[in-house]
Amino acid sequence: MRCAVISRAGQVLANGRLLIHQTETGDLRLDLATDGGRLLEGGLIEPDGDMTLASQGLSERFFEVWGMSDLILQVTVH
């Protein structure tokens, strides 16, 4: 899935794609790979497939990287 991280002001901070990675322990993690080559690691996906905590973890990572809250993750499915 293609996506863009957008600020409250409408500025595109990064473009990239959402990925699911398997950790060394076998858990699945939701990540964002930016077109600029950065891998932002999100949270772990629940065993039942729920991605609520995984997306919250990714949102926290966005705050660490860009120092902003209330960012929008716009996803485009082709």
C-alpha positions as CSV (number, residue, x, y, z in Angstrom):
1,M,0.0,0.0,0.0
2,R,1.3,3.4,-0.9
3,C,0.9,6.1,1.8
4,A,1.8,9.6,2.7
5,V,2.5,11.1,6.2
6,I,0.8,14.6,6.2
7,S,1.1,17.4,8.8
8,R,-1.9,19.3,10.1
9,A,-0.9,22.1,7.7
10,G,-1.2,19.7,4.7
11,Q,2.6,19.4,4.1
12,V,3.6,15.9,3.0
13,L,6.4,14.9,5.3
14,A,7.1,11.5,3.7
15,N,5.8,9.1,1.1
16,G,6.3,5.4,1.4
17,R,4.6,2.0,1.9
18,L,3.2,0.1,4.8
19,L,4.9,-3.3,5.4
20,I,4.4,-6.2,7.8
21,H,7.7,-7.6,9.1
22,Q,8.2,-10.7,11.1
23,T,10.4,-10.1,14.2
24,E,13.1,-12.5,15.4
25,T,10.6,-13.9,17.9
26,G,8.0,-14.6,15.2
27,D,5.7,-11.7,16.0
28,L,4.4,-9.5,13.2
29,R,5.1,-5.7,13.3
30,L,3.5,-2.9,11.2
31,D,6.2,-0.7,9.7
32,L,6.5,2.2,7.2
33,A,9.3,2.2,4.7
34,T,9.7,5.8,3.3
35,D,10.8,6.5,-0.3
36,G,13.8,8.2,1.3
37,G,15.1,4.9,2.6
38,R,14.0,5.2,6.3
39,L,12.3,2.3,8.0
40,L,9.9,3.4,10.8
41,E,9.1,0.5,13.1
42,G,5.6,0.4,14.4
43,G,4.0,-1.7,17.1
44,L,3.2,-5.4,17.1
45,I,0.1,-6.9,15.4
46,E,-2.1,-8.8,17.8
47,P,-2.4,-12.6,17.2
48,D,-6.0,-12.1,16.1
49,G,-4.9,-9.7,13.4
50,D,-6.0,-6.5,15.3
51,M,-3.7,-3.7,14.3
52,T,-4.9,-1.1,16.8
53,L,-1.8,-1.3,19.0
54,A,0.5,-1.7,16.0
55,S,-0.8,1.6,14.5
56,Q,-0.6,3.4,17.8
57,G,3.1,2.3,18.0
58,L,3.7,3.6,14.4
59,S,2.0,6.9,15.4
60,E,4.3,7.2,18.4
61,R,7.3,6.7,16.1
62,F,6.0,9.5,13.8
63,F,6.0,11.8,16.8
64,E,9.6,10.8,17.6
65,V,10.8,11.4,14.0
66,W,8.8,14.6,13.1
67,G,8.1,16.0,16.6
68,M,4.4,16.6,15.7
69,S,1.1,15.0,16.8
70,D,-2.1,14.8,14.9
71,L,-0.3,13.6,11.7
72,I,-2.4,12.0,9.0
73,L,-1.5,8.7,7.3
74,Q,-3.1,8.8,3.9
75,V,-3.2,5.3,2.4
76,T,-3.8,4.6,-1.3
77,V,-4.7,1.1,-2.4
78,H,-4.2,0.3,-6.1
